Amino acid sequence: SMLLTSCNFLDVDRYFEATFKEDSIFHSQANAEGYLWNTPSAFPDPGKIWGSSWNPGQTASDEITVKWQTSEFWGAQFSVGNINENYIPNWGLWDDMYRVIARCNKMLVNVENVQDMTDGDKREY
């Protein structure tokens, strides 16, 4: 028998979150930009239309004929009338969106505290 293990060596987003504390984010321009550039990682993939995606995509169109009724292709549930106010699967993305908003607001409030950032760069934020 063989045992294989792996790691997320190239997953720098988690590394950044784990190594930088909130009080050190705004100590330098590099830290502040790293904090801000990590923000898009919280957005869902808009191109992911198959396989339990948040995006109903083409499967929610009136131009599709649905021959399957599985939860994997939940966007197809639109065309057969199964999506309503009591049943909206896979749209639990608001927690992440509020984190994105909070991160952007934190950047706007604290950008003035970045010591090595020029006034012009601060205005861009």
C-alpha positions as CSV (number, residue, x, y, z in Angstrom):
1,S,0.0,0.0,0.0
2,M,1.1,3.5,-0.7
3,L,0.3,6.8,1.2
4,L,0.4,10.0,-0.7
5,T,0.1,13.5,0.8
6,S,0.1,16.9,-0.6
7,C,0.0,20.5,0.5
8,N,-1.1,23.9,-0.9
9,F,2.4,25.2,-1.3
10,L,1.3,27.8,-3.8
11,D,-1.8,29.0,-1.9
12,V,-0.4,32.4,-1.0
13,D,-3.8,33.8,-0.1
14,R,-4.0,31.6,3.0
15,Y,-0.3,32.4,3.8
16,F,-0.9,36.1,3.6
17,E,-4.0,35.8,5.9
18,A,-2.1,33.6,8.4
19,T,1.1,35.7,8.6
20,F,-0.2,39.3,8.6
21,K,-2.1,40.5,11.5
22,E,-4.6,43.4,11.1
23,D,-2.2,45.9,12.8
24,S,0.6,45.2,10.3
25,I,-1.5,45.4,7.1
26,F,-1.1,49.1,6.9
27,H,2.6,49.4,7.9
28,S,3.8,49.4,4.3
29,Q,2.5,49.8,0.8
30,A,3.4,46.2,-0.1
31,N,1.3,44.9,2.8
32,A,-1.6,47.1,2.0
33,E,-1.6,46.2,-1.6
34,G,-1.3,42.5,-0.8
35,Y,-4.3,42.8,1.5
36,L,-6.3,44.5,-1.2
37,W,-5.2,42.3,-4.1
38,N,-6.3,39.2,-2.1
39,T,-9.9,40.5,-2.0
40,P,-11.0,39.1,-5.4
41,S,-10.3,35.6,-4.1
42,A,-13.6,35.8,-2.2
43,F,-15.7,36.3,-5.3
44,P,-17.3,33.2,-6.8
45,D,-16.1,32.1,-10.3
46,P,-18.6,33.6,-12.7
47,G,-17.6,31.1,-15.4
48,K,-18.6,28.1,-13.3
49,I,-22.0,27.2,-14.7
50,W,-22.0,23.5,-14.1
51,G,-21.7,21.4,-11.0
52,S,-23.3,23.2,-8.0
53,S,-22.4,26.6,-9.1
54,W,-23.7,29.8,-7.5
55,N,-24.4,31.0,-11.1
56,P,-27.4,29.5,-12.8
57,G,-25.8,30.5,-16.2
58,Q,-27.2,29.1,-19.4
59,T,-29.2,26.4,-17.6
60,A,-31.6,29.0,-16.3
61,S,-32.5,30.1,-19.8
62,D,-35.9,29.6,-21.6
63,E,-33.8,28.3,-24.4
64,I,-32.9,25.1,-22.7
65,T,-34.8,21.8,-22.5
66,V,-34.3,20.1,-19.2
67,K,-34.2,16.3,-19.2
68,W,-32.5,15.9,-15.9
69,Q,-33.7,17.0,-12.4
70,T,-30.5,16.8,-10.3
71,S,-29.2,19.2,-7.8
72,E,-25.8,19.4,-9.6
73,F,-27.4,21.4,-12.4
74,W,-29.6,23.5,-10.3
75,G,-29.9,26.4,-12.7
76,A,-32.1,24.1,-14.8
77,Q,-34.6,24.3,-12.0
78,F,-35.5,27.8,-13.2
79,S,-36.8,26.6,-16.5
80,V,-39.2,24.1,-14.9
81,G,-40.4,26.5,-12.2
82,N,-38.9,24.9,-9.1
83,I,-37.0,28.0,-7.9
84,N,-39.1,30.2,-5.6
85,E,-38.8,32.3,-2.4
86,N,-38.7,29.1,-0.3
87,Y,-36.1,27.2,-2.4
88,I,-33.1,29.0,-3.7
89,P,-30.2,26.6,-3.7
90,N,-26.5,27.4,-3.8
91,W,-27.0,31.2,-3.3
92,G,-25.3,31.3,0.1
93,L,-22.6,33.6,-1.2
94,W,-23.6,36.7,0.8
95,D,-21.3,35.9,3.8
96,D,-18.3,36.2,1.5
97,M,-19.7,39.3,-0.2
98,Y,-20.0,41.1,3.1
99,R,-16.4,40.1,3.9
100,V,-15.4,41.7,0.6
101,I,-17.3,44.9,1.5
102,A,-15.8,45.0,5.0
103,R,-12.3,44.5,3.6
104,C,-12.7,47.3,1.1
105,N,-14.1,49.6,3.8
106,K,-11.2,48.8,6.0
107,M,-8.8,49.7,3.2
108,L,-10.6,53.0,2.6
109,V,-10.5,53.9,6.3
110,N,-6.9,53.0,6.9
111,V,-5.2,53.9,3.7
112,E,-4.0,57.2,5.3
113,N,-2.0,55.1,7.8
114,V,0.3,53.6,5.2
115,Q,3.5,55.4,5.8
116,D,5.4,54.7,2.6
117,M,2.5,55.3,0.2
118,T,2.5,58.5,-1.8
119,D,-0.5,60.9,-1.5
120,G,-1.3,60.1,-5.2
121,D,-1.4,56.4,-4.5
122,K,-3.6,57.0,-1.4
123,R,-6.1,59.0,-3.5
124,E,-6.4,56.1,-5.9
125,Y,-7.8,54.0,-3.1
